[in-house]
Amino acid sequence: MLIDIAAYALMFGSAFLAATVFPAQSELVLIGFLTAGLHSVAGMLIVASVGNVLGSVVNYYLGLGIQTFRGKRWFPASEEQLARARAFYAKWGRWSLLLAWTPIIGDPLTVVAGVMREKLWVFLVLVTISKVTRYLALTAITLQIV
């Protein structure tokens, strides 16, 4: 029982962290648990998806509040980077959130959605579709190989 809780906590934590601006790989953790076959596939999918979506929500709220820190020397993005991100989001809009699962651009997209003041419910629907679809595909591939 305690081992199960620890496994699900590890899955949640890695998925949450991977969705924030910190570098992490939740896919490897999920593949490891699926390959071991000791835990519920559906349980791991749900925990990974919830953790990953909640991590993206942190990014969204960072985007909402980021404007107050512009101009600070330590601010993580230049005006040029912010302008490029805004232009991308203005061009592709909320539908770009369907790419929230992708490496490199996915996490910044969720921050930009906050900067652009996307409606939270729209953000949640699109990001959830993106993240769950990615984990479902990864699970299907893993289970076919194992």
N, C-alpha and C positions, 0 to 999 in steps of 0.2 A: 504493500500500500504506500509506504513512504517513498519507495523507489519510483512508483508510478507518478506520485506528486512531483518528485524531483525531475523526472523526465519531462513531464508536461510543463513544469516551470522553466526548465532549460529551453524547451522548444519555444515557449512564449517569449522568454527574454531575448533569445537570439533573433526571433522574428521581429520583435519590437525594435531592438537595437538596429537591425539591418534596414529598417524603414526610416530611421532618423538620419541625420547628416553624418553619423559615425559609421566608419567602414565595418561591415560585418557580413557574414554569409549564412543566412538561415537555411538556404537550400541544402547545404552540406549537412547540417544538423538533421533536417527532415529526411534526407536520403539515408543517413545513418540509422535513424529510428525505424524507417520503413524496411530497410535491409535486415535489421536485427529481428523484426517481426514480433517484438515483445509487447507492443502497445497497439491500441485500436487505431486503424488507419483513419477512420472518420474523426476520432478524437484528436489525433495529431493534425489533421487538416484544419479542423475548427480552431484549435489553439493557435496554430501558425497563422491562420488568416486573421483572427481577432488581434493577435499581437502585432502583425504587420500593419493592419489598418489603423490601429491605435497609435503606432509609431508615426504613421503618416499624418494623423491628426495633430501630433506634437509639432510636426513641420508646418502644418497649416497655421497653427496658432503662433509659431515663430514668425511666419510671414505676416500675420496680422500686426504683430508688435514690432517688427523689424524697423519700421520707418522712424521710430523714436531714436534709433541709434545711428542713423545715417550721419555721415560727417565725422564720426569718431575715427581716430587713427586705427583702431583695432577692428573696425567693421570688416566682416569677411568678404564683402563684395564691393567692387568698384562701381562707380556710376555707370560706366560702360557695360559692365556685366548685368547690372540691374536693367538697363535700357534694352539690352538684347533679350533678356528673359521676358520683359514686358511685351516686347515686339512679338516674340514667339507666341506668347499666350494670347495676345490680341489677334494674331493671325489664325491660330488653331483653336483658341478658346477652350471652353471646358472639356471638349472632346479629347484634348491632349492628355487629360488625366487618365485616359485608358492606357496610356504608356507609363503609368506610375510604377509598374512592375519592372521596368527596364533598368539595367545597370547604368550608372553615370548620370543619365538625364531624369530618371524617375523621382529621386528624392528632391532635387531642385524644383521640379515641376510642382510638387506638393507645397513647397514653400511659396513659390510664385502664385499659386492659387490663393494662398492667404493674403499675399501682398495685393493681389487684384480683387480681393474681397468677394471671392466666389461664395455663393450660398453654401452653407455647411451641409445641408441635406443633399445638394447636388454633388458636392465633393465626396461625401460618404458613399453615395450610390456608385459613382464612377470609379472611385478608388477601390471599393470593395469588389466590383466586377473585375477590375484589373488584377488585383492581388489573388483573389480566389481562383480565377482562371489559370493564372501562372502556377499556383500550387497544385491544382487539379491535373494540369498537363504534366508537371514534374512527377507527381504521384503515379499517374498512368504509365509514364515511361519507366519509372523505377520498378514498378510492380511487374511490368512485362519482362524486364531484364532479369529480375530475381527469380 
